[in-house]
Amino acid sequence: MLSTNVLSRLSLWPSTTLIAITLVGCGSKTEAPTSNGSAPVSSSASASAETERSSSAAAVKPPKGFGNAQGRVFWNEKPAANIKATLCETISFVSGCSGKTYTARTDKDGNYTIDKVPPGDYGLAIQVFDTDNFVYPTNGLLSAAKFAVKDGETLDIRATNLYKTDLQIATPKAGEVVKTSLPKLTWKPYAGATNYEITLMTAGGSGGSQNLKSSATTVSPETPLLNGSYQWEVVARNANGIKIASTATATPFKVVGQAGSTKVDIVIPKVEAKLSGVGVKFQWKAHPLAQGYQIYLAASGAKDPILAFKKVDGTQYALDQTLKAGDYYWTVAAVRDGKHFAQSEINPFTVQ
């Protein structure tokens, strides 16, 4: 059964942003998020060579029995020098790069050549300047890209666009408590940035997110905030829309003194409840600002939900079908003006 901690990080509402992964089409540079090497976040990159080479260096012919890999690294559309690039025999988003590794550093033009590599499939790790952070190109959404090194050939790997994580928050600071529904979010200007993207979300995704934009260094929420825990982060882009920096982590703060909160409190079934599958009833406490509710119910591992945002006028719902033995999870959202504005935790339960 999925743990409560895992479930609480999931979001079922379309308005909620949870995972920031940049998907890159053919012919473009990889815009690579940064992360600690122990738990990398990744960006998309093709595992095959492009027709137009990303490396501006001359292709190097490998000796017999080996292959080479070449690529290029940029920051703010400028070549990034002395960046470590590593081909990894094994790579994962949890443990990072492991097994046999083959490493090179970029030259003044941002080019790197990893030479004399035994033929095979490898993952790629690019170190973020002189930090302990790395980026790992992906193939698809959540799997590391594999780069096929072939005997006697030089593989050209799509260019990687690094960004730094040193953008500084001003207010609200981490842990700050604010008493207004429309707090000003401010940050320090970043050299080379012309536009900023701000993501403001409730902790745990219980009330969705707001995606804001600004050419200045301050912005206010478009929708008033309710009581609850929030977190926010900022991305800086240059005049061509290239991401050059972000805050290192999301900054948490709290809002108090408002008419309602971002949470819907569940009554039954509670977390990890064990019950019969006949006549299952779902109940929650009324939210003072709700005009209605929507309930979601699914069996663990099932492709399709049993209740997909089912509209409910009151604060309870009785299931008219018998649930088979197994693990399930459910959540309910409060709706106002056609939008979700508050949500319960995602609660698992078991039918015996």
GIDA-V25495 format. One line per field, one symbol per residue. ss: DSSP state (a for helix, b for strand, c for the rest). phi: phi as a letter, one per 40 degrees, with the letter a starting at -180 (. if undefined). psi: psi as a letter, one per 30 degrees, with the letter a starting at -180 (. if undefined). Layout:
ss=???
phi=???
psi=???
//
This chain:
ss=cccaaaaacccccccccccccccccccccbbbccbbcccccbbbcccccccccccccccccccccbbbbbbbbbbccbbccccbbbbbbbbbcccbbbbbbbbbbcccccbbbbbbbbcbbbbbbbbcccccbbbbbbcccccbccbbbccccbbbcccbbbcbccccbbbccccbbbcccccbbbbcccccccbbbbbbbbaaacccbbbbbbcccbbbccccccbbbbbbbbbbbcccccbbbbccccbbbbbcccccbcbccbbbccccbbbcccccbbbbcccccccbbbbbbbbcccccccbbbbbbcccbbbcccccccbbbbbbbbbbbccbbbbbcccbbbbbc
phi=.cccccccccbbcdcccbbcbccbccgbcccbcbacccacbbbcaccbcccccccccccbcccdgbbbbbaabbbfgbdbcfccbbcbcbaacccgcagcbbbabccccgcbbcbfbddicbcbbbccfbcccbbbdbbgcbbccbbccbdgbbcccdcbbcbcbbcbcbaccdgcbbbbcbcccbaccbdgcbabbbbbaccggcbgabbbbaccbaabdcbdcccicbaaabbbbcccgccbaaccacccabbbgbcabcbbccbaccdgcbacccgcbbaaccccbccibbbbbaccgccbccbbfccbccbaabccbcccdibbaaabbcbafgbcbaacccbcabcc
psi=kkleeeefflkfkffkkekjkkkklkfllkjjlllkffikkllkkkglklekkekflkkkkllkflllkkakklkhgkkjlhkkkkkkekklfefbklaklkkllkafggkkjjlhkkkakllkkkkjbglgklkjkljbegkkkkjjklkgljkkkkkkjlllhgkkkdlklkfkklglfikkkllkkkkfkflkkkkklkkfgfgalkjlkkfahkllkekkklkakllllkkkkafggkkflllelkkklkklglfllgkkkkelklkgkkllgkhkkkklkkkfgkfalkkkklkkfkeklejihkkkeaglkkkglkklkakllllkkkkkhgkkflklljkklkk.
//
